[in-house]
Amino acid sequence: MTNVTRTDPFQELARFDPFRELEMFTPWTRFRRWMQELPTVEPMMKLDVVEDEKSFRVKVELPGVKKEDIAIEVEGNRVWISAETRRESEEKKGETVIHSERYFGRQTRSFFLGADIDRDAIEAKFIDGVLELALPKTAAAATQKIAIT
């Protein structure tokens, strides 16, 4: 399962402005500027899930996230992952940000697997912006927060 996220169908259109040099198309220019001022859309966490007889292995891309800002919960066969990217405040005198496409904020993703997870045997690693989870299968599981090593 995936989370519902807002998308911007005009994002690519806002970048393309063939009439930017012509004064007679100022309404289009105002519309383009308005579209650029809209809040950024939360990016979707990209993940891979692999299954064998005994476990599931999950890899999640989390670029720019620190290990301390990741939360993982497992309940039965449901896995919930949350990560937060924080903006570093490095403003220098005389500088103004003209445009920024990087996302800062909280991202979440939850999904269901084909079998319940053994919460006591879960392994989590975070290396080079990729979270790797080893989720062994079991008959019964309960909710638990997992510590990342």
N, C-alpha and C positions, 0 to 999 in steps of 0.2 A: 504494500500500500504506500501511497505517497501523500504528502501534505498538499493542501491547496495553496497555490502561490499566485500572486498577481503577475500578469505579463503585460508588456507594453507592445501592442501590435504596430505602433508607429515608430519604434526605436530606430530601425534602419532608415525609415523614411525621413526622420528628423535630421539624420546626418547628411542626407542627400538633398541639396538645395540648388537646382540649376539656375534659379532666378535671383540668387543672393546679390548680384551686382545691379539688378534693375530696380529702380525706384517704384515703378508701377505695381509691383507685387508685394508691397509692404504688409498687407494682411497675412500673406503666407509667412513672411519673416517674423511677424508677431506670433503667429501660431507655432512656428518652429522654436522660438525662444521660450514660449510657454511650455512646450513639450520637454525641453531640456531642464526646466525647473521642477518637473515632477520628481517625487521621491524615488530613490533607486529601488529596484525590485530585488527581493531576497533571492539569492542564487540557490539552486537546488544542489544538495550534496550528491556527488556522483559516487556510486558504489558498485562493487562486484560481489556476488554471492556464489560460492561453490559448495556443493554438497557431496559427501561420501556416505558410507554406511554408518559411521560413528559420529560424524560432526558436520557442522557448517563452518565455512571460513568466509569472513567478510573483510573486504578492503574498502575504506572510505577515504576519498580525497578531501583533505581539510587544509588547504594552503593558507599560511598566515595565522594559523591558530596555535596557541600555546597549549601544552599538555594539561596545564592546570585549569584551562577553560573548557575542557571536554567533560561531558557527563554521559554515562551509559546506564541504562536500566533494562532489566530483562524480567518479564512476567509471563510465565508459561512459554508460548511460542512467539510472543511479541517482543521486538527489540526496539528501544527508543534511544536515539543518539541526539545530543544537543551540544552545540559548540558556539562560542562567542569570539568574535574578532573585535579587538579594541583599537580605536584610532590613537596613534601616537601623536601627542601634541608637540610638534616641532615647527612652530610658526616663528619666522624670523622677521625682523623689522624691515619694512619696505617690500615684503612679498605678499602677493594676493593669489589665492588659488583660483585659477580660471576655470578649470574643469577637472573633475575627479570621477572615475568610473569604478574605483575599488569599493567593495561593500564592507561596511562596519556595522556590526550588530549581531544578533542571535540567529542561528540557523537550527532547525530541528528536522529530524527525519525519523519516521517509525515504519516498521514493516513486520509482516508475519512470516514465520518459517513453517515448514511442513511437519515439525515435531517440537515437543517441549524441550527446553534447554536445561542442562544440569548446571545450575548457577554456581555451585561450589568448585567447578573445574574450568570456569571461563578464564581465558587468557587474553590480555589486551596489550598491544605494543603500539607506540607512536613514534615513527621514524620518518624524518624528512617530509613532513606534511601528510603522511599516509597512516591512518589508523588501521591496524590489523587485529581482527577479533577471531579467536578460535572458540566456537560455541558447541560443546559436546551435547549430543542428544540424550534425553532421559525421559522417563515416564511422568515425573512430577517436578514442578519448579515453582518458585515463589519470587516475588519482586525483590530485587537487590540492586544497589548501586555498586559498580565495579571500579576498583582502583586500577589506574593505568600505570604500567611499569615502563 
